[in-house]
């Protein structure tokens, strides 16, 4: 299987008008949740409720396991 590196941006807004963006490269295939974990945002913002995590791709709601 030929793995490809993808450039992705993981973005989190902890408050209105405040945005944290992390740019990283991931190996394909990579799920949305894997990218979020690799971004380090879960460690940087411990207030993120991992059980209620809502994610999206290009502004559309996505499942964390989506590739």
C-alpha positions as CSV (number, residue, x, y, z in Angstrom):
1,X,0.0,0.0,0.0
2,X,1.4,3.4,-1.0
3,X,1.1,5.9,1.8
4,X,0.8,9.6,1.0
5,X,1.5,12.5,3.3
6,X,-1.3,15.1,3.5
7,X,-1.1,18.7,4.8
8,X,-4.0,19.5,7.0
9,X,-5.1,22.3,9.3
10,X,-6.8,21.5,12.6
11,X,-8.7,24.5,13.9
12,X,-10.3,25.1,17.3
13,X,-12.1,28.2,18.6
14,X,-12.2,28.2,22.4
15,X,-14.1,31.5,22.5
16,X,-15.7,34.0,20.0
17,X,-13.2,35.8,17.9
18,X,-10.4,33.5,19.1
19,X,-9.0,30.8,16.8
20,X,-6.1,28.4,17.3
21,X,-4.9,26.7,14.1
22,X,-2.3,23.9,13.9
23,X,-0.8,23.0,10.5
24,X,0.6,19.5,10.3
25,X,1.3,16.6,7.9
26,X,-0.4,13.3,8.4
27,X,-0.1,9.9,6.7
28,X,-3.0,8.9,4.5
29,X,-5.3,7.4,5.4
30,X,-5.9,9.4,8.5
31,X,-9.2,9.9,10.4
32,X,-10.4,13.2,11.6
33,X,-9.9,12.1,15.2
34,X,-6.3,11.0,14.5
35,X,-5.5,14.5,13.0
36,X,-7.1,16.2,16.1
37,X,-5.0,14.1,18.4
38,X,-1.8,14.7,16.4
39,X,-2.4,18.4,16.5
40,X,-1.9,18.6,20.2
41,X,-5.0,20.7,20.7
42,X,-6.6,18.2,23.1
43,X,-3.6,18.6,25.4
44,X,-3.4,22.3,25.0
45,X,-7.1,22.8,25.7
46,X,-8.1,20.3,28.5
47,X,-11.5,21.9,28.6
48,X,-12.4,20.1,25.3
49,X,-14.9,17.4,26.3
50,X,-13.7,14.4,24.3
51,X,-17.1,12.6,24.9
52,X,-19.0,15.5,23.3
53,X,-16.4,16.4,20.6
54,X,-18.0,17.8,17.5
55,X,-15.8,18.0,14.4
56,X,-16.2,19.1,10.9
57,X,-14.4,19.1,7.5
58,X,-14.7,22.3,5.5
59,X,-17.5,23.6,7.7
60,X,-19.6,20.4,7.5
61,X,-20.2,18.1,10.5
62,X,-18.1,14.9,10.3
63,X,-17.7,11.8,12.3
64,X,-14.4,11.5,14.2
65,X,-13.7,8.2,12.4
66,X,-14.2,9.7,8.9
67,X,-11.1,9.4,6.7
